[in-house]
Amino acid sequence: MNPLRQVYEDAPAFIPIPEVFQHRRIEVVLSPLENTEPKSQLGKRRTAPPRLAGKARDVGDVMSSIAATDWGMRPLPPMWNCMAA
């Protein structure tokens, strides 16, 4: 049996129990959802924080610098070798 999770935007005075859960031992957890604003207010950062700007360097493609077996991966099949160049 799958658990049921229901979010009410405006909770009613009584919450009906689905028939499949009636007359069984169940757990009911009520938790207020305060501050339900999405956390995307900050947005995705596309630039480095100012304190880190200019301190990192690009070292290239680290995956191609070591054999695939060293990464725990199987080598690419011959038809994919053109992608490794």
N, C-alpha and C positions, 0 to 999 in steps of 0.2 A: 504494500500500500504506500502510495506516495504522500509525503506531507503536503499540507496546503498552506500557502502564504498569501495573505490578502492585505493590501494596503487600502485604507479608507481615507479619502481626502477630507471628508466630514463624517466622523464616526457616528453611527446611529446609537440610540439608547440601548438597543438590544442587537446582538450579533447572532444570526442563525447558525446552528451547527449542521453541516451537511449530513445527510442521512447515513452515509457510509461510516461516519465517525460516531454516530449516536449509539448509546448503550455499550460503549467500549471504554477502556481506560485510555485517556488522552491527556496531553499536556497543552495548556493554553498559555501563551506568552503575549502579554500586551505591552507594547513599548511605544512611547510617544516619539514621533518623528519630527523633532524640532530642527530648525535650520536645514531644511531639505533643499536648499538652493544648490544647484549643481556646482561642483568644485572647479568647473571650467572657467570660473571668473578670471583666474590667472592666465588662462590661455596657454598654448604650447609655445615654449621659448625656442626661438630659431637662432638666437645668437648667444654667445658665451656671456656669462655675467662679467661686468666690467673688471672685477678683481682677477679674473682668469684670462681676459683677452690678451692675446699675444704670447701666452706662456706655454701653449701646446704647439706641437709640430706634427705635421702629417708625415707618417713614415711609410705610406703606401699600403698596398694590399697585403696584410699579414697572412692571409690564408694561402696565397700562392708562394710565399717565401719558405714554407715548410711543407714537406710531403704530407699528403692527405692522411696517410696511415699514422703519422705522428699526432694528428688531431683526433685519432680514433675513428676516422672516416674511411670508407672504401674509396679507392682511386676512381676517378671519372672514367666512364666507358669511352672507347675511342671516338664515338660520334660526338661527345661533348668536349673533346680536347681543344676544339677551336675556341671554346669559351674561356679556356685557361690562359690564352695568350695575352 
